[in-house]
Amino acid sequence: MLRTTLVEAAWAAARTKNTYLRAKYDRLVPRRGKKKAQIAVAHKILIAAYYIFKNREEYKELGIEFLATRTSVSSKTVNKYKTELEKLGYKVVAVEM
């Protein structure tokens, strides 16, 4: 019953505008598909609920900017490949977009 309720809440969260859960869902859909993204968002809701009850705090909406402002995995990947190319003797100049 808990899983069913969380999945329904995830569908509702995926339809809301300008929220962290919607942004998370939108980022996961191209890689995992709609149903797996839905389960991942349901898991995020469960984790949030656990910490809300544990710490007795209010829910803090992170917003869609949260995922965009975090240090992205792509920048770490770029730095890793840049270092490897420099070890191989190539000169690498990073261009920001």
C-alpha positions as CSV (number, residue, x, y, z in Angstrom):
1,M,0.0,0.0,0.0
2,L,2.9,2.4,0.8
3,R,4.4,1.8,-2.6
4,T,1.2,2.5,-4.4
5,T,0.6,5.7,-2.5
6,L,4.2,6.9,-3.1
7,V,3.9,6.2,-6.8
8,E,0.7,8.2,-7.0
9,A,2.4,11.0,-5.2
10,A,5.3,10.8,-7.6
11,W,2.9,11.1,-10.6
12,A,1.4,14.2,-9.0
13,A,4.8,15.6,-8.2
14,A,5.9,15.0,-11.8
15,R,3.0,17.2,-13.0
16,T,3.7,20.2,-10.8
17,K,5.6,23.1,-12.2
18,N,8.8,24.6,-11.0
19,T,9.6,22.1,-8.3
20,Y,12.6,20.0,-7.5
21,L,10.8,16.7,-7.9
22,R,9.5,17.7,-11.4
23,A,13.1,18.7,-12.4
24,K,14.4,15.4,-11.1
25,Y,11.7,13.5,-13.0
26,D,12.5,15.4,-16.2
27,R,16.2,14.6,-15.9
28,L,15.6,10.9,-15.3
29,V,13.0,10.3,-18.1
30,P,15.4,10.4,-21.0
31,R,17.8,8.0,-19.4
32,R,15.5,5.5,-17.6
33,G,12.1,5.9,-19.0
34,K,8.9,7.2,-17.4
35,K,8.1,4.3,-15.1
36,K,11.6,4.0,-13.6
37,A,11.8,7.8,-13.2
38,Q,8.5,7.7,-11.4
39,I,9.8,5.1,-9.0
40,A,12.9,7.2,-8.4
41,V,10.8,10.2,-7.6
42,A,8.7,8.1,-5.2
43,H,11.9,7.0,-3.5
44,K,12.9,10.7,-3.2
45,I,9.6,11.4,-1.6
46,L,10.0,8.6,0.9
47,I,13.5,9.8,1.8
48,A,12.2,13.3,2.3
49,A,9.3,12.1,4.4
50,Y,11.7,10.1,6.6
51,Y,14.0,13.1,7.3
52,I,11.0,15.3,7.9
53,F,9.6,13.0,10.6
54,K,13.1,12.2,12.0
55,N,14.2,15.8,12.4
56,R,10.7,17.3,12.9
57,E,11.3,19.9,10.3
58,E,9.2,21.5,7.6
59,Y,9.6,20.5,4.0
60,K,11.9,22.8,2.1
61,E,11.3,23.1,-1.6
62,L,14.6,23.2,-3.3
63,G,13.2,24.4,-6.6
64,I,14.3,23.7,-10.2
65,E,17.5,25.7,-9.8
66,F,19.0,23.3,-7.2
67,L,19.9,20.7,-9.8
68,A,21.3,23.3,-12.2
69,T,23.5,25.0,-9.7
70,R,25.0,21.9,-8.2
71,T,28.5,20.9,-9.4
72,S,27.6,18.8,-12.3
73,V,29.0,15.4,-13.0
74,S,29.9,16.6,-16.5
75,S,32.3,19.2,-15.2
76,K,34.0,16.5,-13.1
77,T,34.1,14.3,-16.2
78,V,35.6,17.1,-18.3
79,N,38.4,17.6,-15.7
80,K,39.1,13.9,-15.6
81,Y,39.5,13.6,-19.4
82,K,41.5,16.8,-19.6
83,T,44.0,15.4,-17.1
84,E,44.2,12.1,-18.9
85,L,44.8,13.9,-22.3
86,E,47.5,16.1,-20.7
87,K,49.2,13.0,-19.4
88,L,49.2,11.6,-23.0
89,G,51.0,14.8,-24.2
90,Y,48.1,16.8,-25.6
91,K,47.6,20.5,-24.9
92,V,44.0,21.0,-23.8
93,V,42.1,24.3,-23.6
94,A,38.7,24.2,-21.9
95,V,36.0,26.5,-23.4
96,E,33.0,27.3,-21.3
97,M,29.6,27.4,-22.9
